[in-house]
Amino acid sequence: MRNRLFVALALSVAFAAPALGATADDITRQQVEAAREARTAASSSLETSIKRFEQAVVDETLVRERIVALSKSISLLEVDIATKQVGVEDLVVARYTSGGSSLAARMFSLRTFTDLPVQSLYLEVLNEVDLAVLRGLETVEAQYGEQQLQLDASLSEQVALVAEIGELTEQILATLESADTDYNTIAVAYQKQEEEKRLRALEEQRLREEAEKKAAEEAAARKAADEAAHAAESTTTTTTAATTTTSDQSSITTTVPATTTITQPATPPPVITDGKACPINAATSFSDTWGAPRSGGRSHKGVDISAVRGAPVVAIETGRITRTSNSGLGGFSIYLTGESGDRYYYAHLEGFASGIGGGTAVVAGDLIGYNGTSGNAPPWLPHVHFQYAQSGGDWINPYPLVKALCG
């Protein structure tokens, strides 16, 4: 409800023609801060959902890897079964003369070896080597059946996980988009309001300076006229005419109209706290996943900061972009070293901002890229994989830093 009030106030400013000076409808800095706190609260409300989402993504990745492994294993077992079936058929033919047509007919009619009952008939004609051949086929067929069941169960589990991930993605993005809309509406309107006030103040100052200049010129002209009148009474009329002309000409000024056209940014300026900005200038959601398992036996070495696709990614600290890259793992990635010596790594961006490359100097809060899912990131929920290393050190858990900056 509080957010909706802020939106209403913002719209009243955006669409009403403001008069000089403050009005009752002016948005205050306190209201903007309250709206930002509401955005942070909305993001924080997603903590449980984002944790479940991240776990579901990990689970789906592991299940997908298991499906690939089972599929390969089943394919090999099918080849092995086919080979062993040929061996069994050769065995049947070899034992045909010693076992009689009855045994051969029964064995050829079997679908699998397990269908053959253990009877004295085949025990009488099969030696230990023969039994090993038949039991080898039986073992492989049993493995095949077990792994096929595992594959079917894994496929069902993957379908359920993908459905859950889709639902969580929709919920998280809807909350983040709503939080961004509510905050950006009032914050951008406040920014426009303050810029218009600044321009009006400049215009008022210009008019005051112009009026003061005109008054000074008129006073100087009157003083000159009085001095000329006392010095030469005979030329009073001429001098008066000249003075009048001078006075009239001095009152003619060229006024350059002040522009009130303001380019409204898509998002308000980032909030800087102790010289640092949240890596994404938007409503975000994240959890502490440092060390969590990842595909290929890896562990997570950062924090995934989720936000809407295309959200502005900004420099966390004043410093220099040391390198940009585009790889199959990290996608569009940025390496930033701050003035403090601390190092930062951004991965899975949708793309880089104009002018960003290796060697680019940046100020905290500068736009450097856009949130996305490039590289090996799942396509569901756009996020920045963010890493942090203190000066001279190795990567450490960035969650406390991100929590302090992004709320």
N, C-alpha and C positions, 0 to 999 in steps of 0.2 A: 504493500500500500504506500509505504514511504517513497519507494522508487517511482511509482506512478505520479505522486505529487511533484517530484522533481521534474519529471518529463513534462507535466503540464506547465510548470513554471518556465522551463526551457522554451517550450513552444510559444508561450506568451511573449517572450523576449525576441525570439527569432522572427516572428511575424508582425510585431507591432513596431511602428515608427517611433524610436526613442527620442525623447526630448532632451535638451541639454541638462546635464546634471543627473543625479540618481533619482530613481523613481521607486515606488512601492513594489513594482514587479521585478526589480533588479535581482539577479541571482547572486548570492553571496558566496564567498570562498568556503564558508562553513558548510553550505549546502553541497558544494562540489565534493568536499571531503567526506561528507556523510554519504553521498552517492558512491564514492569510491569504496568506502567501508562496506556499503551494501553489496557492491560487486565482489569484494573480497569474501564477504560472508557467503554469497551464492557459490563462489568457487569452493570454499571450504566445505559447503554442504555436500559436495561431490566426493568427499574423501573415501567413503565406503564404496561408492560405485567405481571410482577409478582404481581402487585396490583390487576389486573383483575383476574389473576389466583387464588389468595388467596380468593377473593370475590366469584368467581365461585365455589370454593371448599366448602366454607361456605354455599352458596346457595344450592348446590347439597346435602349437608348433611341435611339441613333443609327440602328440598323437599323430600328426602328419608324418613326422620322421619314422614313427613306428609302422605306419601304414606302408611307407615306401620300403622299409626293411622287410616287412612281412610279405609284401608283393614279390620282392626279389627272391626271398627264401622259398615261397610257394612255387614260383616259376622253376627254381632249381629242383625242388622236390618232384614236380611234374615230370621233368626230364629223367630224374632218378627212377621214378616209378615206371616210366615207359621202358627204361633200360632193364630194370629188374623183371618186368613182365615178360620181356623177350627171353630173359634167362629162365624164367619159370616155364614158359612155353617150350623152350628147348629141353628142359628137364622132363616135362611131361612126355615129349616125343621119345626121349631116351629111355624112359621107364615104361613106355607103352607095351613093349613086348614082354617085360617081366611083370607088369602090373595088370595086364589084361585090358580089354576095351572098356570094361565097366568103370575103372578108375579114370581112364583117359577122358571118357565122355563126361564124367562128373566134374573133373578139373577144368575141362574146356568150357563148361557151362557156368563157371563161377564168375561173378562180377569183381570180387576182391578175394584175396586169400583168406580173409577172416570168415568168409562164408563156408569154408571147408571144415566140417566137423572132424575132430581128432578121433579117428577110428582105427581099428587094428588093421584095416585093409591097406591104408597108405603107409602105416608104420611098418608093415611087413615088407613093403617094396622100396622104401626110402631109407637111405643111410644118413649119417650125421651131416655130411656135406650137403646132401639134398635138403635136409631140414633147415640148415642154415640159410640156404638160398630162399626158401619159402618164407622163413621168419624174417629175413631181411626185407622182403617185400612187405610183409605184414607191418613191420616197424615203420617203414617209410610211409605207408598208407595211413597209419595212425597219426604220425607227425603231420602229414598233410591235412588230415581232418581237424586236428587240434588247431593248427595255424590258420586254417580257413575260418574256424569259429572265432579266433582272436581277431582276424581281419574284419569279419562282419561286425564284431562288437566295437572295434576301433572306428570303423566307418560310421556307425551309429553315434558313437561318442563325439566324433568330429562334427557331424551334422548338428548335434545339440549345442556344442560349444560355439559353432559359427552363428547359430540362431541367437544364443545368449549375447555374444559379442555384438551382433547387430543391434539388439535391443538396448544394450548399455551404451553403444556409440550414439544412437539416436537420442537417448536421455541426456547424456553428457553434453553433446553438441547443442541440444535445444537449450539447456541451462546456460551454457557459456554464451551462446548467441544472444539470449535474452538479457543476460547480465551486461554484455558489451553494449547492446542497444540502449538500455536504460542509462548506463553511466555516460556513454559517448554523447548521447543527446544533450544532457545537461552540461557536460564538461566542454563540449564544442561550442554550445550556445554561450557559456560563460566566457570562453576564449574570444568569441566574436564580440560579445558585449564589452569586454575589457579593451579590445582593439578599437572598437568604435569610440569608447570613452577617450582612449589615448589620442585618436585622430581629432575628436572634438576639442580636446584640451589644446592640442597643437594649433588648431584653427582659431580658438579663442585667444591663445597667446599671440598668434600672428596678427589678429585684428587689434589686440591691445597695443602691440608694438607699432602697428601702422598708424593707429590713432595718436599714440604718443609722438611718433615722428611727425605727423601732420600738425599736431598742436605746437611742437617745437619749431617747426618751419614757419607757422603762422606767427608765433611769438617773435621769432627772429625777424620776420618781415615787418612786423609792427614796430619793433625796436629800430630797425634800419630806417623806416619811414619817419619815425619821430626824430631821429638824429639828423636825417636829411632836411627835415622841416626847420629845425633850429639852425642849421648851417647855411641854408640858402632859402630864405623866405620867398625869393622871387621865382623859385622853381617848384613851389609847393604843389601846384596843380599837376605839373608833369610828373613830379616824383610820386605824387599820390596815385596817378594813373598807372605808372610803372609798378608801384607797389601792389596796386590792386590786381594788375595783370599777373605779377609774380605769385601773389597769394592764390589767385584762381588756378594758375597752372600747377602750383604745389599740391592742390587738393585733388588733382587728377592722378589716380594710381591704377596700376594694372593688377588685378586680383586673379591669382591662379587658383582655380577651384580645388578644394581638397577632396581627394577620392575617398569614398566610403565603401568601395568594393573590396571585400575581403575574401580571399580564397580559403574556403573552409576545408581543413584537412579531414581525411577520413577518420582519424583518431586524434584524441587530444595529446599534448606532449606527455612523455613518460614521466613518472614520478622518480625523482632522484633522492636516494637516502644514503647519507654519508658518502657521497661521490659515486654511488653505484645505482644502476637501474635493473629492474626485473628483465631478464633476457627476452621476454615477449611482452610487448606493450598492449596487453589485452587481458580479458578474463582467462585465467589459467586453472589447470587442475593437475596435481601430481602427487606422488607418494614416495616413500623411502624404499627404493628397490636396489640399493647398493648391495652388490654381491649375489643378487638373485640369479638362478640358473638361466642360461640362454642356449639357443641351438648350437650344436657342434661341441657341446661340453664347455662352452664359455660361461663367464659370469659377468653380470652387469657392472660396468665401471662408471656409471653416471646416474642422472635422474632424467626421466622423460617428462617434459613439460608440455602438456596437451593444451591446445587452443583451437579456435576455428581455423579452417584452411585459409592461407593467405594473410593471417594476422602478422602485424609488423614485428620482425625480430630485430632487436636493437643491441648496441654495444653495452655490455654490462659496466664497463669502466673506460675512462679515457685512456687511449693507448694507440696501438698500431696493429693492423691486420698483418700477420706474418705470412699467412698462406691461405689460399682457397683451393678446393679440390672438388672433383666429382668422381666418386668411385662406386663400385657395385655394393660395397658394404655401408659406407656412411652417406652415399648420395652427395648432394650439394652440401659441402662442409666449409666451415670457417674456423681458422685458428687466430686467436687474438691474445696479444700480450699487453697487459695494462701498465700504466706508469709505475705501479707498485712492484712490478716484476711478476705478478701472478699471471698464470696462463689459463686460457679458456678455450673450449672446443665445442662448436655447434654442429650438429649433424642432422641429416634428413630434411633439409630446407627444400622449399618448393623452387627457390631460385635466389640469386643474389640481387641486392639493390643496385641501382645504377651507380657506376663509379667505384664499386667495391672490388678490391683485388689485393694481391700481395703488396705490402708496403703502404697501403692507404692509412692515413692518420684519421682517427675517429675520436669523438667526444662522447662521454657517457650519455646514452639515450639516442645516439644517432642511428638512423635506419640502416641496417646492413643486409637484410634479407627478408624472406617471407616463410611462414610456417607451412610445412608440407609433409610428404611421405616418400621422399626419394630414397634411393639405395635399397637396402634390404628391409626397410620398415614395412610392416603390414599396412594395407591401404585403408584400414577402417578409420582410425582416429588420428588426425594430423598431430604431430608433436615434434619438439626439438629434443634430441638426445644431447644433454648438456654435461660437460665435464669441467673439472676445476682442479688446478694444482697451485699451491702456494709457491712463492718465489724460490727457485732452486730445488723444489721438491717434486715428488711424484704425484699422480692423480690421487685425490682423496674424495671422500663422500661429499658431494655438493649439496645434498639435501638441506643441511642447516642454513647455508648461504641463500639458497633459493627460497626457503621458507621465510627467512627474514626480509627478503626483497619483494617477494610476490605474494606473501600473506598466506 
